[in-house]
Amino acid sequence: MKKIRKIVALALATVMMMAMSITAFAEEATASVTITNFPESSEGATVNAYQIASVKDNEIEVVDWAKSAGFDKVATKDDTQEIEMTPEVAKKLAETFNQETAGKPVTTKVTKGVATFTNLAAGAYFFTVAGNDDLDYNAMVAVTVKRDENGNYVVKNAELKAKSEPKKVQKSEDDKYVTTKEDHVVTYTVSTTVPFVKPKETIEKKFAICDKLVGGKYAVKDNGKLEVKINVGGTDLDPREVEIVDNGFELNLNDLVVENAHANEKVVLTYGAIATDVKMYNTAYSITPKHQSDDQFETTSVYAYTGKLIVEKVGENEEPLENAEFIIIKMDGDKELYAVLDKNNNNKFLSWTSNKEEATPIVTKFNADKTAATASAFGFDVADNGEANTYYFEEVKAPNEWTINTEKKEAKFVIESSNYNSQQSADEEYVVTVKYQDSKLAQLPFTGGMGTTIFTVLGVAIMAMASALYFATKKKATK
Protein backbone atom coordinates (compact mmCIF):
# COMPACT_ATOMS: atom_id res chain seq x y z
CA MET A 1 0.00 0.00 0.00
CA LYS A 2 2.84 2.33 0.86
CA LYS A 3 4.36 1.71 -2.55
CA ILE A 4 1.09 2.60 -4.22
CA ARG A 5 0.90 5.84 -2.23
CA LYS A 6 4.43 6.75 -3.29
CA ILE A 7 3.65 6.07 -6.93
CA VAL A 8 0.48 8.17 -6.74
CA ALA A 9 2.35 11.03 -5.03
CA LEU A 10 5.08 10.92 -7.64
CA ALA A 11 2.50 10.98 -10.43
CA LEU A 12 0.69 13.91 -8.86
CA ALA A 13 3.96 15.84 -8.53
CA THR A 14 4.79 15.16 -12.16
CA VAL A 15 1.36 16.35 -13.28
CA MET A 16 1.69 19.51 -11.18
CA MET A 17 5.11 20.27 -12.65
CA MET A 18 3.82 19.79 -16.19
CA ALA A 19 0.80 21.95 -15.45
CA MET A 20 3.00 24.74 -14.11
CA SER A 21 5.19 24.53 -17.22
CA ILE A 22 2.16 24.73 -19.49
CA THR A 23 0.94 27.78 -17.58
CA ALA A 24 4.33 29.41 -17.89
CA PHE A 25 4.40 28.81 -21.62
CA ALA A 26 0.85 30.08 -21.99
CA GLU A 27 1.72 33.25 -20.15
CA GLU A 28 4.55 34.09 -22.58
CA ALA A 29 2.57 36.95 -24.08
CA THR A 30 3.22 38.82 -27.32
CA ALA A 31 2.68 42.42 -28.30
CA SER A 32 0.92 44.22 -31.11
CA VAL A 33 2.07 47.41 -32.82
CA THR A 34 -0.35 49.61 -34.75
CA ILE A 35 0.96 52.30 -37.08
CA THR A 36 -1.63 54.80 -38.29
CA ASN A 37 -1.69 57.95 -40.42
CA PHE A 38 -0.27 56.47 -43.63
CA PRO A 39 -1.10 58.68 -46.62
CA GLU A 40 -3.35 57.52 -49.42
CA SER A 41 -0.39 56.98 -51.75
CA SER A 42 0.99 54.30 -49.39
CA GLU A 43 -2.03 52.03 -49.68
CA GLY A 44 -0.77 48.47 -50.15
CA ALA A 45 2.83 49.35 -49.28
CA THR A 46 4.87 46.85 -47.28
CA VAL A 47 5.95 47.79 -43.76
CA ASN A 48 8.94 45.91 -42.33
CA ALA A 49 9.61 45.49 -38.61
CA TYR A 50 13.25 44.80 -37.71
CA GLN A 51 13.88 43.78 -34.11
CA ILE A 52 16.66 45.94 -32.68
CA ALA A 53 16.27 44.96 -29.00
CA SER A 54 15.13 41.81 -27.22
CA VAL A 55 14.76 40.47 -23.67
CA LYS A 56 16.97 37.65 -22.45
CA ASP A 57 17.20 36.55 -18.83
CA ASN A 58 15.44 39.75 -17.82
CA GLU A 59 18.10 41.85 -19.57
CA ILE A 60 17.80 44.05 -22.66
CA GLU A 61 20.02 43.16 -25.59
CA VAL A 62 20.45 45.61 -28.52
CA VAL A 63 21.71 44.44 -31.92
CA ASP A 64 25.09 45.75 -32.98
CA TRP A 65 23.97 47.81 -36.01
CA ALA A 66 21.47 49.73 -33.87
CA LYS A 67 24.10 50.33 -31.18
CA SER A 68 26.41 51.88 -33.77
CA ALA A 69 23.60 54.30 -34.67
CA GLY A 70 23.33 55.45 -31.06
CA PHE A 71 20.33 53.31 -30.10
CA ASP A 72 22.02 51.63 -27.15
CA LYS A 73 19.31 51.44 -24.57
CA VAL A 74 15.55 51.19 -24.14
CA ALA A 75 13.59 53.20 -21.62
CA THR A 76 11.96 50.81 -19.17
CA LYS A 77 9.95 52.81 -16.66
CA ASP A 78 6.36 51.79 -16.07
CA ASP A 79 5.06 54.94 -17.71
CA THR A 80 7.21 54.52 -20.82
CA GLN A 81 5.45 55.59 -24.00
CA GLU A 82 6.72 55.24 -27.56
CA ILE A 83 10.31 56.40 -27.93
CA GLU A 84 10.77 59.68 -29.80
CA MET A 85 14.20 59.40 -31.34
CA THR A 86 16.36 62.46 -31.75
CA PRO A 87 16.86 63.66 -35.34
CA GLU A 88 20.56 62.83 -35.05
CA VAL A 89 19.96 59.24 -33.97
CA ALA A 90 17.19 58.78 -36.54
CA LYS A 91 19.43 60.01 -39.33
CA LYS A 92 22.29 57.82 -38.14
CA LEU A 93 20.00 54.82 -37.84
CA ALA A 94 18.74 55.31 -41.40
CA GLU A 95 22.32 55.67 -42.64
CA THR A 96 23.48 52.61 -40.72
CA PHE A 97 20.57 50.36 -41.65
CA ASN A 98 21.48 47.67 -44.16
CA GLN A 99 18.74 45.37 -45.32
CA GLU A 100 21.22 42.58 -46.00
CA THR A 101 22.59 42.51 -42.45
CA ALA A 102 19.59 43.68 -40.42
CA GLY A 103 18.05 40.23 -40.25
CA LYS A 104 14.72 38.94 -41.46
CA PRO A 105 11.86 41.36 -40.76
CA VAL A 106 8.27 40.76 -39.82
CA THR A 107 6.10 42.29 -42.55
CA THR A 108 2.58 43.57 -43.03
CA LYS A 109 0.66 45.70 -45.54
CA VAL A 110 -0.83 49.16 -45.24
CA THR A 111 -4.61 48.86 -45.38
CA LYS A 112 -6.80 51.96 -45.25
CA GLY A 113 -3.94 53.97 -43.81
CA VAL A 114 -3.07 51.49 -41.04
CA ALA A 115 -0.36 48.84 -40.62
CA THR A 116 -0.87 46.33 -37.80
CA PHE A 117 1.68 43.89 -36.38
CA THR A 118 0.70 41.09 -33.99
CA ASN A 119 2.58 38.40 -32.06
CA LEU A 120 5.71 40.50 -31.63
CA ALA A 121 8.14 39.50 -28.91
CA ALA A 122 9.13 41.87 -26.14
CA GLY A 123 11.84 44.34 -27.14
CA ALA A 124 12.08 47.20 -29.64
CA TYR A 125 11.54 47.44 -33.40
CA PHE A 126 12.71 49.67 -36.22
CA PHE A 127 10.26 50.06 -39.12
CA THR A 128 10.80 50.72 -42.81
CA VAL A 129 8.27 51.23 -45.61
CA ALA A 130 8.73 49.68 -49.05
CA GLY A 131 6.64 50.17 -52.16
CA ASN A 132 6.28 53.96 -52.07
CA ASP A 133 9.30 55.76 -53.52
CA ASP A 134 7.58 59.14 -53.46
CA LEU A 135 7.83 59.65 -49.68
CA ASP A 136 10.55 59.95 -47.07
CA TYR A 137 9.35 58.48 -43.77
CA ASN A 138 10.68 59.63 -40.42
CA ALA A 139 12.37 56.82 -38.51
CA MET A 140 9.78 54.82 -36.58
CA VAL A 141 10.68 52.85 -33.45
CA ALA A 142 8.27 50.98 -31.17
CA VAL A 143 9.07 49.65 -27.69
CA THR A 144 7.16 46.51 -26.77
CA VAL A 145 8.56 45.99 -23.28
CA LYS A 146 8.21 47.54 -19.82
CA ARG A 147 8.90 46.59 -16.20
CA ASP A 148 6.13 45.26 -14.02
CA GLU A 149 5.71 45.91 -10.30
CA ASN A 150 8.23 43.17 -9.55
CA GLY A 151 10.91 44.70 -11.77
CA ASN A 152 10.54 42.07 -14.46
CA TYR A 153 10.33 42.87 -18.16
CA VAL A 154 6.93 42.19 -19.70
CA VAL A 155 5.48 42.92 -23.12
CA LYS A 156 3.34 45.93 -23.91
CA ASN A 157 1.48 47.06 -27.01
CA ALA A 158 2.48 50.18 -28.91
CA GLU A 159 0.90 52.67 -31.27
CA LEU A 160 2.74 54.92 -33.72
CA LYS A 161 1.83 57.58 -36.25
CA ALA A 162 3.56 57.50 -39.61
CA LYS A 163 5.27 60.81 -40.36
CA SER A 164 6.51 61.53 -43.85
CA GLU A 165 7.69 64.13 -46.33
CA PRO A 166 7.16 63.95 -50.08
CA LYS A 167 10.35 63.56 -52.09
CA LYS A 168 8.70 63.26 -55.48
CA VAL A 169 5.43 64.57 -56.85
CA GLN A 170 3.07 62.82 -59.23
CA LYS A 171 2.08 64.62 -62.42
CA SER A 172 -0.24 64.00 -65.34
CA GLU A 173 -1.85 65.88 -68.23
CA ASP A 174 -5.25 65.56 -69.85
CA ASP A 175 -3.90 65.41 -73.43
CA LYS A 176 -0.61 64.16 -74.84
CA TYR A 177 -1.25 65.33 -78.42
CA VAL A 178 -1.88 69.06 -78.54
CA THR A 179 -1.75 72.07 -80.86
CA THR A 180 -0.30 75.55 -80.64
CA LYS A 181 -3.71 77.22 -80.88
CA GLU A 182 -4.11 79.89 -78.22
CA ASP A 183 -7.32 78.29 -76.94
CA HIS A 184 -5.90 74.75 -76.74
CA VAL A 185 -5.16 74.55 -73.01
CA VAL A 186 -3.55 71.46 -71.51
CA THR A 187 -4.59 70.81 -67.90
CA TYR A 188 -1.80 69.62 -65.63
CA THR A 189 -2.50 67.76 -62.38
CA VAL A 190 0.20 67.64 -59.71
CA SER A 191 -0.29 65.63 -56.52
CA THR A 192 1.84 64.97 -53.48
CA THR A 193 1.54 64.50 -49.72
CA VAL A 194 1.48 67.27 -47.13
CA PRO A 195 4.62 66.75 -45.01
CA PHE A 196 4.76 66.32 -41.26
CA VAL A 197 6.71 69.31 -39.89
CA LYS A 198 8.28 69.23 -36.46
CA PRO A 199 6.69 71.83 -34.15
CA LYS A 200 9.99 73.66 -33.57
CA GLU A 201 11.01 73.72 -37.25
CA THR A 202 12.64 77.09 -38.02
CA ILE A 203 13.05 76.78 -41.81
CA GLU A 204 11.06 79.49 -43.59
CA LYS A 205 10.01 77.39 -46.58
CA LYS A 206 8.26 74.44 -44.99
CA PHE A 207 6.10 73.37 -47.92
CA ALA A 208 5.88 74.60 -51.51
CA ILE A 209 5.37 73.14 -54.98
CA CYS A 210 7.47 74.37 -57.89
CA ASP A 211 7.03 73.95 -61.63
CA LYS A 212 9.02 75.06 -64.69
CA LEU A 213 7.73 74.84 -68.26
CA VAL A 214 9.67 74.27 -71.51
CA GLY A 215 8.17 74.52 -74.99
CA GLY A 216 5.00 76.14 -73.73
CA LYS A 217 3.50 78.97 -71.73
CA TYR A 218 1.13 79.03 -68.77
CA ALA A 219 -2.52 79.82 -69.39
CA VAL A 220 -2.43 83.01 -67.35
CA LYS A 221 -5.31 85.35 -66.63
CA ASP A 222 -5.62 88.90 -67.96
CA ASN A 223 -3.53 90.12 -65.01
CA GLY A 224 -0.63 87.90 -66.10
CA LYS A 225 -0.96 85.51 -63.14
CA LEU A 226 -1.66 81.78 -63.19
CA GLU A 227 -4.67 80.44 -61.32
CA VAL A 228 -3.97 77.20 -59.45
CA LYS A 229 -6.82 75.09 -58.10
CA ILE A 230 -6.11 73.24 -54.84
CA ASN A 231 -7.69 70.18 -53.23
CA VAL A 232 -6.49 68.90 -49.85
CA GLY A 233 -7.73 65.65 -48.39
CA GLY A 234 -10.63 65.63 -50.85
CA THR A 235 -11.75 69.18 -50.02
CA ASP A 236 -11.49 72.03 -52.53
CA LEU A 237 -9.81 75.18 -51.26
CA ASP A 238 -10.05 78.63 -52.81
CA PRO A 239 -7.92 78.89 -55.98
CA ARG A 240 -4.67 80.83 -55.65
CA GLU A 241 -2.83 83.03 -58.14
CA VAL A 242 0.94 82.85 -58.62
CA GLU A 243 3.46 85.00 -60.47
CA ILE A 244 5.24 83.47 -63.44
CA VAL A 245 9.01 83.99 -63.24
CA ASP A 246 11.38 82.57 -65.89
CA ASN A 247 8.48 80.49 -67.22
CA GLY A 248 7.97 78.81 -63.86
CA PHE A 249 6.29 79.33 -60.49
CA GLU A 250 6.60 78.51 -56.80
CA LEU A 251 3.37 78.06 -54.85
CA ASN A 252 3.78 78.62 -51.09
CA LEU A 253 1.75 76.11 -49.07
CA ASN A 254 3.11 76.83 -45.59
CA ASP A 255 -0.43 77.32 -44.31
CA LEU A 256 -1.16 73.62 -44.88
CA VAL A 257 1.47 72.51 -42.34
CA VAL A 258 0.37 74.73 -39.45
CA GLU A 259 -0.01 72.46 -36.40
CA ASN A 260 0.25 69.54 -38.85
CA ALA A 261 -3.49 69.78 -39.40
CA HIS A 262 -3.14 68.25 -42.88
CA ALA A 263 -0.04 66.09 -42.35
CA ASN A 264 0.05 63.07 -44.69
CA GLU A 265 -3.06 64.24 -46.55
CA LYS A 266 -3.04 64.24 -50.34
CA VAL A 267 -2.81 67.66 -51.98
CA VAL A 268 -3.75 68.05 -55.65
CA LEU A 269 -3.03 71.09 -57.84
CA THR A 270 -4.47 71.76 -61.31
CA TYR A 271 -3.49 74.49 -63.76
CA GLY A 272 -3.28 75.09 -67.50
CA ALA A 273 -0.59 75.52 -70.17
CA ILE A 274 -0.44 76.15 -73.93
CA ALA A 275 2.13 74.55 -76.26
CA THR A 276 4.41 76.86 -78.23
CA ASP A 277 6.80 74.29 -79.74
CA VAL A 278 6.89 70.75 -81.10
CA LYS A 279 7.44 69.39 -77.57
CA MET A 280 6.14 70.77 -74.26
CA TYR A 281 7.30 69.44 -70.90
CA ASN A 282 8.03 70.63 -67.41
CA THR A 283 9.73 69.74 -64.16
CA ALA A 284 7.72 69.67 -60.94
CA TYR A 285 8.99 69.15 -57.40
CA SER A 286 8.14 69.96 -53.79
CA ILE A 287 10.04 71.95 -51.16
CA THR A 288 9.92 70.53 -47.62
CA PRO A 289 12.06 70.93 -44.49
CA LYS A 290 14.28 68.08 -45.75
CA HIS A 291 14.44 69.35 -49.34
CA GLN A 292 15.20 73.04 -49.76
CA SER A 293 15.55 75.19 -52.88
CA ASP A 294 19.28 74.59 -53.32
CA ASP A 295 19.02 70.79 -53.05
CA GLN A 296 19.02 68.28 -55.88
CA PHE A 297 15.38 67.37 -56.36
CA GLU A 298 13.72 64.30 -57.75
CA THR A 299 11.60 65.95 -60.41
CA THR A 300 8.60 64.68 -62.34
CA SER A 301 8.01 65.55 -65.99
CA VAL A 302 5.26 64.78 -68.46
CA TYR A 303 5.47 65.44 -72.18
CA ALA A 304 3.00 66.74 -74.75
CA TYR A 305 3.62 66.90 -78.48
CA THR A 306 2.56 68.86 -81.55
CA GLY A 307 3.09 67.64 -85.09
CA LYS A 308 5.50 69.11 -87.66
CA LEU A 309 4.86 68.97 -91.41
CA ILE A 310 7.69 69.35 -93.97
CA VAL A 311 7.46 69.61 -97.76
CA GLU A 312 10.48 69.16 -100.03
CA LYS A 313 10.58 70.54 -103.60
CA VAL A 314 12.69 69.08 -106.43
CA GLY A 315 12.87 69.39 -110.21
CA GLU A 316 12.88 66.82 -112.97
CA ASN A 317 16.42 65.76 -112.16
CA GLU A 318 15.95 65.81 -108.37
CA GLU A 319 17.54 69.25 -108.13
CA PRO A 320 16.25 71.26 -105.13
CA LEU A 321 13.88 74.11 -105.98
CA GLU A 322 13.25 77.07 -103.73
CA ASN A 323 10.41 79.62 -103.81
CA ALA A 324 7.69 77.03 -104.31
CA GLU A 325 4.61 77.82 -102.21
CA PHE A 326 2.32 75.32 -100.48
CA ILE A 327 -0.74 75.44 -98.26
CA ILE A 328 -1.75 72.83 -95.66
CA ILE A 329 -5.21 71.27 -95.67
CA LYS A 330 -7.23 69.06 -93.35
CA MET A 331 -10.56 67.48 -94.13
CA ASP A 332 -13.68 68.10 -92.08
CA GLY A 333 -15.95 65.50 -93.59
CA ASP A 334 -15.98 66.43 -97.28
CA LYS A 335 -15.05 70.04 -96.55
CA GLU A 336 -11.53 71.43 -96.84
CA LEU A 337 -10.05 73.58 -94.07
CA TYR A 338 -6.86 75.58 -94.58
CA ALA A 339 -4.10 76.30 -92.07
CA VAL A 340 -3.48 79.84 -90.85
CA LEU A 341 0.11 80.19 -89.63
CA ASP A 342 2.30 82.68 -87.81
CA LYS A 343 4.98 83.61 -90.37
CA ASN A 344 6.96 85.45 -87.71
CA ASN A 345 7.27 82.34 -85.54
CA ASN A 346 8.54 79.62 -87.88
CA ASN A 347 5.07 79.03 -89.32
CA LYS A 348 3.46 78.10 -86.00
CA PHE A 349 -0.09 76.85 -86.41
CA LEU A 350 -2.77 79.33 -85.32
CA SER A 351 -6.14 78.18 -86.65
CA TRP A 352 -8.15 76.69 -89.49
CA THR A 353 -10.19 78.64 -92.04
CA SER A 354 -12.69 77.57 -94.68
CA ASN A 355 -11.60 80.47 -96.92
CA LYS A 356 -8.74 79.35 -99.14
CA GLU A 357 -7.68 82.96 -99.71
CA GLU A 358 -6.89 83.24 -95.97
CA ALA A 359 -4.55 80.24 -95.96
CA THR A 360 -0.92 80.98 -95.12
CA PRO A 361 1.49 79.61 -97.76
CA ILE A 362 4.85 78.17 -96.73
CA VAL A 363 7.77 78.80 -99.10
CA THR A 364 10.60 76.37 -99.83
CA LYS A 365 14.13 77.60 -99.10
CA PHE A 366 17.58 76.10 -99.64
CA ASN A 367 19.44 74.59 -96.74
CA ALA A 368 22.95 75.80 -95.92
CA ASP A 369 24.74 73.75 -98.57
CA LYS A 370 21.86 73.98 -101.09
CA THR A 371 21.41 70.22 -101.21
CA ALA A 372 17.70 70.48 -100.39
CA ALA A 373 14.88 73.00 -100.50
CA THR A 374 12.14 72.58 -97.89
CA ALA A 375 9.36 74.42 -96.08
CA SER A 376 7.81 73.46 -92.75
CA ALA A 377 5.10 74.33 -90.24
CA PHE A 378 4.48 73.01 -86.71
CA GLY A 379 1.85 72.91 -84.01
CA PHE A 380 -0.61 70.44 -85.55
CA ASP A 381 -2.66 67.86 -83.69
CA VAL A 382 -0.97 64.48 -84.08
CA ALA A 383 -3.89 62.27 -83.05
CA ASP A 384 -7.51 62.25 -81.96
CA ASN A 385 -9.47 59.48 -80.26
CA GLY A 386 -6.70 56.94 -80.66
CA GLU A 387 -6.15 57.57 -84.36
CA ALA A 388 -3.25 59.36 -86.05
CA ASN A 389 -4.31 62.46 -87.99
CA THR A 390 -3.86 63.04 -91.73
CA TYR A 391 -3.15 66.36 -93.46
CA TYR A 392 -2.54 67.35 -97.10
CA PHE A 393 -0.20 69.63 -99.02
CA GLU A 394 -1.26 71.62 -102.07
CA GLU A 395 1.18 73.54 -104.27
CA VAL A 396 -0.22 76.98 -105.06
CA LYS A 397 2.80 78.59 -106.71
CA ALA A 398 5.72 77.05 -108.59
CA PRO A 399 9.19 78.54 -108.96
CA ASN A 400 9.84 80.57 -112.11
CA GLU A 401 10.03 78.42 -115.24
CA TRP A 402 8.47 75.44 -113.46
CA THR A 403 4.94 74.06 -113.54
CA ILE A 404 2.68 73.54 -110.52
CA ASN A 405 2.28 69.94 -109.44
CA THR A 406 -1.51 69.77 -109.02
CA GLU A 407 -1.51 66.61 -106.88
CA LYS A 408 -2.68 66.99 -103.27
CA LYS A 409 -0.30 64.83 -101.28
CA GLU A 410 -1.12 63.10 -98.01
CA ALA A 411 0.88 63.68 -94.81
CA LYS A 412 -0.13 61.17 -92.12
CA PHE A 413 1.45 60.90 -88.68
CA VAL A 414 2.58 57.53 -87.34
CA ILE A 415 2.18 56.55 -83.68
CA GLU A 416 3.45 53.38 -82.04
CA SER A 417 0.58 51.83 -80.14
CA SER A 418 2.81 51.12 -77.13
CA ASN A 419 3.55 54.84 -76.76
CA TYR A 420 0.12 56.23 -77.48
CA ASN A 421 -0.83 56.98 -73.88
CA SER A 422 2.64 57.22 -72.33
CA GLN A 423 3.34 60.70 -70.96
CA GLN A 424 6.81 59.93 -69.62
CA SER A 425 8.82 59.42 -72.81
CA ALA A 426 11.06 62.33 -73.79
CA ASP A 427 12.37 60.77 -77.00
CA GLU A 428 9.30 60.97 -79.19
CA GLU A 429 8.82 63.35 -82.10
CA TYR A 430 6.13 63.54 -84.73
CA VAL A 431 7.35 64.76 -88.13
CA VAL A 432 6.02 63.95 -91.61
CA THR A 433 7.92 64.89 -94.79
CA VAL A 434 6.29 64.99 -98.24
CA LYS A 435 8.21 65.33 -101.52
CA TYR A 436 6.99 67.23 -104.58
CA GLN A 437 8.56 67.05 -108.06
CA ASP A 438 7.92 69.69 -110.74
CA SER A 439 8.56 69.84 -114.46
CA LYS A 440 9.75 72.70 -116.68
CA LEU A 441 7.33 75.04 -118.43
CA ALA A 442 6.85 74.24 -122.20
CA GLN A 443 8.87 76.64 -124.51
CA LEU A 444 7.41 78.12 -127.76
CA PRO A 445 9.25 76.77 -130.88
CA PHE A 446 11.76 79.07 -132.74
CA THR A 447 11.64 78.55 -136.58
CA GLY A 448 13.59 79.99 -139.56
CA GLY A 449 17.24 80.93 -139.99
CA MET A 450 19.24 84.17 -140.23
CA GLY A 451 17.32 85.23 -143.36
CA THR A 452 14.07 85.25 -141.43
CA THR A 453 15.63 87.44 -138.81
CA ILE A 454 16.95 89.94 -141.39
CA PHE A 455 13.64 90.19 -143.20
CA THR A 456 11.86 90.67 -139.87
CA VAL A 457 14.16 93.55 -138.95
CA LEU A 458 13.78 95.16 -142.41
CA GLY A 459 10.02 94.78 -142.25
CA VAL A 460 9.84 96.53 -138.91
CA ALA A 461 12.09 99.34 -140.23
CA ILE A 462 9.95 99.85 -143.36
CA MET A 463 6.79 100.00 -141.25
CA ALA A 464 8.38 102.61 -139.04
CA MET A 465 9.44 104.73 -142.02
CA ALA A 466 5.98 104.48 -143.57
CA SER A 467 4.40 105.66 -140.35
CA ALA A 468 6.77 108.61 -140.18
CA LEU A 469 6.01 109.66 -143.80
CA TYR A 470 2.29 109.37 -143.15
CA PHE A 471 2.31 111.71 -140.21
CA ALA A 472 4.63 114.18 -141.98
CA THR A 473 2.35 114.35 -145.06
CA LYS A 474 -0.71 114.79 -142.88
CA LYS A 475 0.94 117.69 -141.07
CA LYS A 476 1.70 119.57 -144.35
CA ALA A 477 -1.84 119.07 -145.61
CA THR A 478 -3.20 120.60 -142.45
CA LYS A 479 -1.12 123.74 -142.94
C-alpha positions, 0 to 999 in steps of 0.5 A: 500500500505504501508503494502505491501511495508513493507512486500516486504522489510521484504521479501527482507531482509530475502532473503539477510540474507539467501543469505549471510549465504549461501555464508558464508557456501560456503566459509568454505573451506577445505584443501588437504594434499599430501604425496609423496615419499612412497617406493615401499613396501608401495604400498596399505598401509593405511595412517591415519590422526589424527587431533591434532589441530583445529580452533575455534573462530579464536583460535588454540586448540591442543588436550591434547595427542599432548600437552603432547608430546610437540606439544603445538602450531602451527606456523601461519605466512603467510609464514609458510611452513610444520612444521619440528618437532624436533627429541625429539618432534617426538620421544615423540609424537610417544611414546605418541600416542595411537590409542585407545585415539587419536580419529577417523582418516581420512584414505587413501591408498598409490597409486603409492607412493602417499597418498592424503587427501582432505576435511581436516578442518583447523588445524594440523594433525599427520600421521601414516602408517599401513600395512607395518611392515618393515619400521619405518616412521619419524613422519609426521605433516601437518599444514593446517591453516595460517593467512590471511591479516586480521589476521584471520585463513584460510585453506591452502594445504600442501605437505609432503615427507615420510621419513623412515628407514627399520627395517626389510629386506625381504629375499627369496631363489631360492630353498628350497630343496638342496644338499651338492654338491659343485656346488649346489649353492642356490641364496639368494635375500635380499631386503629393503629400502634405509633409509632417513638420516638427513643431519647432522647425525654423526653416522658412520654406516648410512646404511649396510646390514648384514647376518650370515649363519648356516649350509652352507657356502658362494659361495666365489670366488677364492680369498675367498671373496663373490660377492654381486650383487646390484640393487637400484631403478631398476638399477644394480650397479657394484657388490661388494666383501665382506670379510666373518667373522665368516660365515657372512658379513657386506656390507657397503652401506653408499654411497647410502645415500649421499644427500639422493639421493636414499632415500626410493628406493628399494635396492636388493642384491643377493648372493650364498651359499652352504649347508653343513648340513641337514638344512641351514638358516641365519639371515639378517638385516639392520643397519641404524641411528636408528638401530646400531650394538649393538641393538636388530634387527628384523631379517629375516631368510629363510630355505633350507633343505637336506635329511638324509637317515638312514639304520638299521641292525638287525638279525633274532631275531631283535638283532642289527648288526654292520659292515654291509655295504650299498650303496645308489642308485638313478634311472636315468631312468632305469640306476642306479647311486651310491652315493659318500660320504665324509667319513670324514664328517659324510658321506656328499653327494658329487656326483653321479657315474655310476660306482658301484665300486666308490660308498661309502659304509656306515657301521652300528655301535652300538649306545651308549647302543647297542640297535640299529645298524645304518648307515646314510648319508646326503645331498640328494635332498628331492624333484624336481618339486613338487615331493618327491624324492626316493632313494634305499639301497643295502647291499653289505657286511654282518657282519661275520656269516650273509648272505647278504639281496639281496633286494633293499629297497626303501627310499622315502621322505615325504613332506606335501603339505602345507609346500612345498613352505614355506621358513619360517618354522624352524621345518621341517626335512627330514629323512627316515629310512629303516630296513634290517634283515639278517639271519645266514650263513648255517653250514656244518653238523658234523657226527659220534661220538668219534670213528670217531674222533679217527680213523681220528687222527690215520689215519693222524698219519699213513699217516705221518709215511708212508711219513717219512719212504718213504723219509728216504728209498729214501735217503739211496738208493741215497747214 
